[in-house]
Amino acid sequence: MGEVQGQGYIGQALGVADVLAVSYFHAMTYRADDPEWEGRDRFYLSIGHYAIALYAAMIEAGILPEDEIPTYGMDDSRMPMSGMASYTPGMEITGGSLGQGLGIAVGAALGLKRKNSDRFVYNLLSDGELGEGSTWEAVMSATQWKLDNLIALVDFNNQQADGPSREALANGAEAPKWSAFGWYAQEVDGNDLAALVRAFDNAKSHPEPVPRVIICNTKMCKGVPFLETRESTHFIRVEADEWAKALAHLDEVKPNA
């Protein structure tokens, strides 16, 4: 998809790919042929510009057709560059106004509770959103309502448009902050599949009636060494010859099925 545009939020997509893989192919319950099935777990993408990563997961899951990849980011495409619920099957919310996703997820989790549903709501948000007051209002609300069906996934790649997140408001250890607000908090290597599987399993099975968060420490452009070393990776351009080089390397290191 990124090759269609030649540029975009490719670093984030590569960094968060493992988190999405465990979400869609280990943790979540859904029907690929019926994205609005009432018995599904919900996945709320707060970070609208991460849509390219979510499209890839949904294509692998069979929710979106692979033959639409060339339309990515084009006019009238069902896969716009920023995620939009009205365009894309399986895209639960329109993200992009950062700091709003967790609040929406809180409302959805509360609604499912009132329906006596046993489904989970997963919300993927960014480290930059931890500097938004609305995020922490949602954190407090989730604790107040004992939303043990809510699992927040924080992609902590330490990269914002203007520089490192640690030099903005996301300084200090993250898990203790969430724990102080009454959440069950775990912090893991977000590019370690085995660690992610354990963290998701722990989050789903935790016995206390509290919301859960997994802080996923990820690496921008993970898996493509020559992109990993770029100084600025928030929005990157990749030349045609670099795409071929990147794809060849990913095929070379791809684990056997």
C-alpha positions, -999 to +999 in steps of 0.1 A: +000+000+000+027+024+009+043+018-025+012+031-042+017+066-026+055+063-023+053+079+012+033+079+043+031+066+079+051+035+070+074+036+101+044+034+124+029+005+104+060-016+105+065-008+142+029-018+153+025-048+129+032-074+157+006-058+180-020-060+152-010-095+144-016-107+179-048-087+181-064-102+150-049-136+149-047-146+186-069-124+208-100-112+190-132-128+181-148-117+149-164-128+116-144-117+085-175-120+063-197-100+087-177-070+102-208-058+121-216-091+138-229-082+172-209-109+189-175-095+178-148-079+198-144-043+188-111-028+177-110+010+179-081+028+161-077+061+178-046+070+156-063+075+123-030+078+104-021+043+114-049+031+090-024+016+066-013-009+093-049-018+102-058-023+065-029-048+062-042-067+092-078-067+079-066-079+045-048-108+061-079-115+082-101-116+051-122-086+061-109-065+032-100-078-003-064-079-013-072-066-048-081-032-034-045-025-023-037-004-054-066+020-045-050+029-011-052+067-006-070+073-039-102+092-044-133+071-037-111+043-022-124+022+007-089+026+022-083+063+027-049+074+043-066+082+076-091+057+089-128+065+084-156+043+096-180+054+069-156+042+042-141+010+054-157-023+065-142-033+099-131+002+107-151+008+139-144+046+143-131+075+124-098+084+141-073+112+136-084+138+161-059+125+186-070+119+222-105+110+214-103+072+208-101+060+243-131+080+253-151+064+225-139+030+236-150+037+272-185+045+259-186+013+238-173-009+266-200+006+290-226+000+263-216-037+259-217-041+297-253-028+297-261-053+270-247-081+292-222-088+264-189-107+272-171-091+243-139-070+246-132-035+233-096-030+222-083+006+217-050+013+200-037+047+209-003+064+205+023+076+230+016+112+218-020+108+230-008+104+265-002+142+265-039+148+258-061+156+288-091+139+272-071+106+274-068+108+311-104+118+316-112+085+297-088+066+319-106+078+351-140+071+336-130+035+327-119+029+363-151+045+377-173+021+356-151-009+363-147-016+326-129-049+327-139-055+291-117-026+279-081-033+268-060-002+258-030-008+236-004+020+237+020+021+208+050+037+225+075+043+196+089+075+212+083+094+180+060+124+173+059+148+144+081+173+162+105+148+178+108+122+206+078+116+228+100+115+258+110+151+252+073+162+252+049+151+279+054+113+278+083+113+303+088+088+331+076+052+334+042+046+319+028+015+336+029+030+371+008+060+359-019+038+347-017+016+378-022+047+399-054+053+381-067+018+389-058+000+357-042-034+354-010-023+335+016-043+317+046-030+297+061-052+270+084-053+240+058-046+213+079-063+187+082-096+206+053-118+195+056-143+224+057-114+250+026-098+233+007-131+234+014-135+271+003-099+278-029-102+258-037-134+276-030-119+310-052-088+301-081-110+291-079-133+321-071-108+349-096-115+376-102-080+390-130-058+377-107-031+363-097-019+329-065-032+313-036-015+294-007-029+275+021-004+269+038-017+238+074-004+233+079-006+195+106+004+171+097+026+141+103+009+107+109-024+125+123-051+102+138-028+076+173-019+089+180+010+064+147+027+074+152+020+111+183+042+111+166+073+096+167+103+119+131+113+112+105+085+107+071+100+115+062+105+078+087+092+053+092+089+016+106+057+002+120+056-033+111+029-058+144+011-055+141+012-017+107-005-018+123-034-037+152-035-012+128-035+017+105-062+004+134-084-005+148-081+031+114-088+047+110-119+025+144-130+035+138-128+073+101-139+072+096-169+095+085-202+080+048-208+082 
